[in-house]
Amino acid sequence: MCGITGIVGPGAKLHALESMLAAQSHRGPDHIGTWIIEHQVALGHNRLSILDLSEAANQPFKSPGGRYTLIFNGEIYNYLELRNRLEAFYTFRTQSDTEVLLYSFIHWGPDCLSLLNGMYAFAIWDQEENSLFAARDRFGVKPFHYSFSGNSLYFSSEIQPLWAAGIRKIPNEKVWGGFFSKGQYGYPNETFWQEIDQLSPGHFMIFQDGRLEIRSWYNFVQNVSMQPLLPPHLEEEHILGLMEDSVKLRFRADVPIGFNLSGGLDSSTLLALVSSVFPNNDQIEAFTFITGDERYDEIFWVKNMLNRKPYPLNICLLTPEEVPELTSYISRLQAEPFGGIPTLAYSKVFQKARQKGVLVLLDGQGSDEAWAGYDYYVTNSDKLVQGVITSPVKPEALNNQVFPQLESNPYPTPFEDRILNMQYRDLFFTKIPRALRFNDRISMAYGTELREPFLDYRLVEYVFSRPLEFKIQNGRQKWLLRKIANRFLGNEIALAPKRPLQTPQREWLGGPLLEWTDSQIKVLLEKTDWFNKNEVLKIWEKYRKGDQDNSFYLWQWINTAELLK
């Protein structure tokens, strides 16, 4: 996993490229590479070495003869299988997935994308055609941002490199308005900034002669419809096989690997799979975060799950005293609103992993969306924040002059079934896109790589295609996952109660962090005219006096103040 940057057009200059690379140096501490033809194309790479640690695998990576130049962020998990198919046609000079990716593109063109099992965002310059090809993985695990300025295309893994190159920082008030009024984060191709877009997951772009063409290459709906129909007695083994293979592929690395745990079902399933594939490997370390508040911490259940397992546990503590400085740091890297104190607490895991030299971590992200695991799938509720009674957002605090009409984003409904459409929305438009962005930034903030075995496309497509009674049985959601976890961990394993809130954010913002929260609200009201000042102060005063059912809106204001500084 790394960081990529590029400029195509007359703006391609070394100093601009170097400024972009410096702005995301945290993504790749092992090597910085550049390749440039002044005023035509400039490609840059921040490398975090995971596969083939030699200098030969550094990027930008050129093809023999020099026609193609590749920059690549991510991992191609099935690179060994693809290499076996390509070795009859190409001579390999490294053991990297980078070289496999380049030859895959040369050999199959854009069709190679459907053969890749991985997380990636990459760009390839074709010197003969004077064209740039760039692509992003199926679910958008790896980011790709771009902007046009001065007849040039600028792109990077994160947003702040584009600002470093001179792209203007102008808020996209349509997206901000949806965020404050509905808790939405925009469409997959949007950002919170006017002049910066994203390449949507499952899409590729071609930029040539100043013209940009974007196409979808991944048809999830079609793939779901083509899944095999297996007899019920074979489905558990089929899914277990997919899961185990996904974990095996994501343990391919030339550096130490660990995994992240909470006390819930997804983590227990991940632990079950790791213990199945690597039953006696005490070099694999486990990580979990705590806040020192037993109402939220799941350390008891994590320790219980790891009982009689060989994996050392690292406990990562977040204290309220760390929150202001950590918020500033993570906000700078996110460059868009993120998920509050739970995200900060999770970042401590990656900080600890880097300190221990564990550079790759696995977690259980993606299970709820594929398996219909959220409560609202069965309660017909669509609460933005689970576990609260009052509205998580406060649109009444907005300035109607700035946000006169606020409309919800309509999401596609390609399936006849209501729950399938909700799952589809969560996978491609709401929960997964924002969680992947939050987690990419906090893992890369400390030069570590996060892998998501439950987002293996083969597993997601198959489980998604199953009928509702397959996912929910006798009122129990994700029942088959429980069965698989119990197979390896034992029926006696206890799981933490399903907790919609992971940290004492409500209590901290109205307690030990009260003065900081107050100062952030003052900054917010000074920096922008987006809010009705009197209404904001009235809501804040009620919170201070104990109206603390939820703090989602309060974090929105705090985070926005930080982003606008």
C-alpha positions, 0 to 999 in steps of 0.5 A, spaced: 500 500 500 502 506 498 500 513 495 500 515 488 500 522 485 500 525 477 499 531 473 498 530 465 498 536 461 502 543 461 502 543 469 507 537 469 512 540 473 517 537 478 516 542 484 509 541 483 509 533 483 514 534 489 509 538 493 504 533 492 508 527 494 510 531 500 503 532 502 502 524 503 509 522 505 506 518 511 503 513 506 509 511 503 515 512 508 520 507 504 521 510 498 519 516 494 519 515 486 518 520 480 518 520 473 517 526 469 517 529 462 516 536 463 509 540 461 507 533 459 506 528 464 509 527 471 508 521 476 510 520 483 509 514 488 510 514 496 512 506 497 510 502 503 514 496 502 509 490 503 511 485 497 518 484 494 522 489 499 527 490 494 529 496 490 527 493 484 520 493 485 520 501 487 515 505 483 514 509 478 515 502 474 517 502 467 515 496 462 521 493 458 522 498 452 519 504 456 512 504 453 508 504 459 510 507 466 505 504 472 504 507 479 500 503 483 497 503 490 494 497 493 495 489 493 493 484 488 492 478 492 492 473 486 498 476 483 502 469 484 496 465 480 496 471 474 504 471 474 503 463 472 499 465 467 503 470 464 510 467 465 509 464 458 509 471 455 513 475 459 520 475 463 519 477 470 525 481 474 521 482 480 517 478 485 512 484 486 505 484 484 506 491 481 510 487 475 504 482 475 499 488 474 503 492 469 504 485 465 496 484 466 494 490 463 499 490 457 497 483 456 489 483 457 488 491 457 482 494 461 479 487 461 485 485 466 481 488 471 476 483 472 481 478 473 484 482 479 482 480 486 485 486 490 484 493 493 487 498 488 488 504 485 493 505 479 495 509 473 499 507 467 502 512 462 502 510 455 508 514 451 506 511 444 499 513 445 500 519 450 494 517 454 493 515 461 489 509 464 487 509 471 482 504 475 479 503 482 477 496 485 470 494 485 468 497 492 473 503 492 478 500 498 483 504 495 482 512 493 483 516 487 482 523 487 483 528 481 482 535 479 482 539 472 486 546 473 490 550 467 488 544 462 492 539 466 489 533 470 492 532 477 490 526 481 493 523 488 491 518 493 489 523 498 486 530 497 491 534 501 496 533 495 491 536 490 491 543 495 499 542 495 499 543 487 495 549 487 488 546 487 483 551 490 480 549 497 472 551 495 467 547 499 462 544 495 456 546 499 451 541 496 455 536 499 456 539 506 448 541 506 447 533 505 452 532 511 449 537 516 441 535 514 441 528 513 448 525 515 450 523 508 457 524 505 455 525 498 455 520 492 461 516 490 464 520 485 464 527 489 468 530 495 466 535 500 470 540 495 468 543 489 474 542 484 476 535 487 472 529 484 473 521 486 474 516 481 468 511 483 469 504 485 469 499 479 470 505 474 476 506 470 478 513 466 482 514 460 485 521 459 488 523 452 489 530 448 485 534 454 479 529 454 477 525 460 473 518 459 470 515 465 467 508 464 464 503 469 468 496 468 464 492 474 457 490 474 455 488 481 448 487 479 449 482 473 455 478 477 450 477 483 445 474 478 450 469 475 452 466 482 451 458 482 445 455 485 448 450 490 444 445 494 443 447 501 447 442 504 453 444 500 453 452 502 456 452 508 462 449 505 462 453 499 462 459 503 467 457 508 472 455 502 471 462 500 472 465 506 479 461 508 481 463 501 480 470 502 484 470 508 490 466 505 490 471 500 490 477 504 496 473 508 501 474 502 506 479 504 513 479 506 512 483 512 509 481 519 501 481 519 496 481 524 489 482 525 484 487 529 479 484 534 472 487 537 468 483 541 463 482 536 461 476 531 465 479 525 471 479 529 470 472 532 469 469 525 475 473 523 479 469 528 476 463 527 478 463 520 485 465 522 485 460 527 483 455 521 488 457 516 494 458 521 492 454 528 499 455 531 502 461 529 504 465 535 508 470 530 501 473 528 499 478 533 492 481 535 490 488 536 484 491 540 482 498 542 479 501 549 477 507 552 478 505 559 470 505 560 467 498 561 460 501 558 463 501 551 470 497 552 469 490 549 476 487 552 473 482 556 470 478 550 476 479 546 480 476 551 475 470 552 475 469 544 483 469 544 483 464 550 488 458 548 489 461 542 497 463 540 496 470 538 499 475 542 494 481 544 496 488 544 491 493 547 491 500 545 488 505 549 485 512 547 484 517 553 480 524 552 487 528 553 489 525 546 483 527 542 484 534 541 491 533 538 489 527 534 483 530 531 487 535 528 492 530 525 487 525 523 482 531 520 488 534 516 489 527 513 482 525 512 480 532 509 473 531 509 468 529 515 470 522 519 467 518 524 468 521 530 472 518 537 471 511 534 475 513 528 480 516 533 480 510 537 481 505 531 487 509 529 491 507 536 491 500 533 495 502 527 499 507 531 501 501 535 502 496 530 507 500 526 511 501 533 511 493 533 513 493 526 506 489 524 505 493 517 499 489 515 492 488 519 486 485 517 479 486 520 472 484 519 469 490 515 464 489 510 460 483 513 454 486 515 453 489 508 453 482 505 449 478 510 444 484 512 447 484 519 444 491 521 438 492 525 434 496 520 434 491 515 429 487 519 426 493 523 424 497 517 427 503 520 433 507 517 436 511 523 442 514 521 445 512 528 443 506 531 442 506 539 439 513 539 432 516 540 433 523 538 435 526 531 443 525 530 443 531 525 440 538 527 438 542 520 434 547 524 441 550 526 443 551 519 443 558 515 437 558 511 440 563 506 446 558 505 442 552 505 435 554 502 433 547 500 436 541 502 434 534 498 436 527 500 441 523 495 436 518 491 440 512 491 439 506 485 434 501 487 436 495 481 433 490 485 426 488 486 427 486 494 427 492 499 432 489 503 437 487 497 436 495 495 438 497 502 444 492 502 446 495 495 446 502 498 450 501 504 455 497 499 456 502 494 453 509 497 453 510 504 456 505 509 462 502 506 464 508 502 465 512 508 468 506 512 473 505 507 475 512 507 476 513 514 480 506 515 484 508 509 486 514 512 487 512 519 491 506 517 496 510 512 497 515 517 502 511 521 504 507 514 500 501 515 496 497 511 489 494 512 486 489 508 478 487 508 477 479 507 470 480 508 470 484 502 473 479 497 468 480 491 467 472 490 464 472 497 460 478 497 457 477 490 455 470 493 452 471 500 449 477 497 445 473 492 442 468 497 435 469 499 433 473 505 432 466 509 439 464 508 441 471 511 436 471 517 433 465 520 428 465 526 430 472 527 437 471 528 441 475 523 448 472 520 446 466 523 451 462 518 457 466 520 455 464 528 455 457 526 462 457 522 465 461 528 462 456 533 465 450 529 472 453 530 472 457 537 467 452 540 459 453 542 461 456 549 464 462 546 461 468 548 460 475 544 459 482 546 452 485 546 451 488 540 453 495 541 451 501 536 456 506 540 463 504 541 466 509 545 464 514 550 464 520 545 457 523 548 460 523 555 467 526 553 464 531 549 460 534 555 465 532 560 473 532 560 473 535 553 467 540 554 472 546 554 475 544 547 468 542 544 466 549 546 472 552 543 471 548 537 464 551 536 466 558 537 471 557 531 466 554 527 461 560 528 467 564 526 470 561 520 463 560 516 456 563 515 453 556 514 449 556 521 444 560 525 449 562 531 443 563 536 440 556 534 447 553 535 449 556 542 442 554 544 443 546 542 450 546 545 447 549 552 442 544 552 447 539 551 452 542 556 446 541 561 445 534 560 441 533 553 446 528 551 442 522 547 447 523 541 453 527 539 453 526 532 451 533 530 456 535 535 462 531 532 459 534 525 460 541 528 467 540 531 470 536 525 468 541 521 471 547 525 477 543 524 477 542 517 476 549 515 482 552 519 
